Amino acid sequence: MAWLFLIFSALCDSCYNVFLKRTHSFQDYGNLFFVIVFLSGSVFGFKKGIDGIQLGIAMVVWSGVAITGTILLDIIIYKAKIDFRIAFFMLLCIVSIAGLNYYSGK
């Protein structure tokens, strides 16, 4: 269950980043509302995740999922360009996360 909270937290962080980019000023209350909601979900999920996972491993997995999710949302929403190098290192990040997940319980 801790892994689900950690993944939830990382995905909330990715959404938080997108809404933060969409915010034009601190008077943009519509986007700021979602920034606060997703940031709160990220903090809550991370806290619940580290209750059952080592902090170092949780931090690496959380960072990798959040970065990968943010890049993918940037590509989907803002039509950002992706090249072979970015795709390659995203794949390395995902493989590292899977490896940490697999070997952290042993």
C-alpha positions as MATLAB code, in Angstrom:
seq = 'MAWLFLIFSALCDSCYNVFLKRTHSFQDYGNLFFVIVFLSGSVFGFKKGIDGIQLGIAMVVWSGVAITGTILLDIIIYKAKIDFRIAFFMLLCIVSIAGLNYYSGK';
ca = [
       0.000    0.000    0.000;
       2.926    2.330    0.712;
       4.025    2.028   -2.920;
       0.590    3.148   -4.119;
       0.740    6.217   -1.890;
       4.214    6.992   -3.192;
       3.143    6.708   -6.838;
       0.024    8.789   -6.083;
       2.255   11.422   -4.503;
       4.574   11.551   -7.510;
       1.667   11.861   -9.943;
       0.178   14.652   -7.829;
       3.558   16.377   -8.002;
       3.528   16.109  -11.799;
       0.048   17.673  -11.940;
       1.133   20.345   -9.471;
       3.982   21.305  -11.806;
       1.628   21.606  -14.790;
      -0.820   23.844  -12.923;
       2.044   25.914  -11.563;
       3.205   26.525  -15.132;
      -0.350   27.503  -16.151;
      -0.564   30.045  -13.322;
       0.040   33.553  -14.654;
       0.091   35.364  -11.315;
      -0.826   34.865   -7.704;
      -4.242   36.312   -8.503;
      -4.959   33.369  -10.839;
      -7.098   31.661   -8.207;
      -8.476   28.929  -10.460;
      -5.055   27.464  -11.214;
      -3.724   28.218   -7.739;
      -6.551   26.159   -6.257;
      -5.345   23.120   -8.203;
      -1.734   23.884   -7.308;
      -2.647   23.734   -3.631;
      -4.814   20.607   -4.034;
      -2.139   18.649   -5.921;
       0.690   19.899   -3.700;
      -1.302   18.792   -0.642;
      -1.924   15.389   -2.245;
       1.769   15.084   -2.999;
       2.825   15.820    0.575;
       0.123   13.570    2.062;
       0.930   10.671   -0.281;
       4.666   10.984    0.289;
       4.219   10.939    4.061;
       2.030    7.836    3.871;
       4.505    6.235    1.458;
       7.569    6.724    3.639;
       5.775    5.113    6.554;
       6.329    1.752    4.833;
       9.362    2.346    2.585;
      12.931    3.353    3.361;
      13.297    7.103    2.944;
      16.208    6.963    0.480;
      14.499    4.493   -1.820;
      11.192    6.333   -1.546;
      12.876    9.608   -2.488;
      14.545    8.138   -5.574;
      11.361    6.428   -6.762;
       9.242    9.502   -6.064;
      11.664   11.775   -7.912;
      11.895    9.459  -10.911;
       8.144    9.026  -11.267;
       7.500   12.744  -10.755;
      10.128   13.755  -13.324;
       8.943   11.209  -15.871;
       5.306   12.178  -15.307;
       6.109   15.865  -15.649;
       7.989   15.310  -18.903;
       5.139   13.208  -20.305;
       2.527   15.812  -19.321;
       4.697   18.528  -20.864;
       4.782   16.543  -24.108;
       1.030   15.842  -24.070;
      -0.270   19.240  -22.932;
       2.323   21.717  -24.199;
       3.522   19.719  -27.220;
       7.124   19.786  -25.997;
       9.597   18.112  -28.303;
      11.299   14.925  -27.207;
      14.446   13.523  -28.739;
      16.223   10.195  -28.462;
      18.422   11.283  -25.545;
      15.500   12.402  -23.403;
      13.570    9.221  -24.176;
      16.647    7.099  -23.416;
      17.230    8.659  -20.006;
      13.528    8.501  -19.150;
      13.698    4.780  -19.908;
      16.760    4.453  -17.667;
      14.854    6.223  -14.920;
      11.885    3.862  -15.252;
      14.151    0.788  -15.280;
      15.932    2.086  -12.161;
      12.615    2.614  -10.395;
      11.486   -0.919  -11.254;
      14.802   -2.317  -10.011;
      14.614   -0.429   -6.748;
      11.042   -1.565   -6.264;
      12.008   -5.176   -6.927;
      15.128   -5.306   -4.758;
      14.028   -3.052   -1.880;
      11.974   -5.841   -0.298;
      14.879   -8.307   -0.239;
];
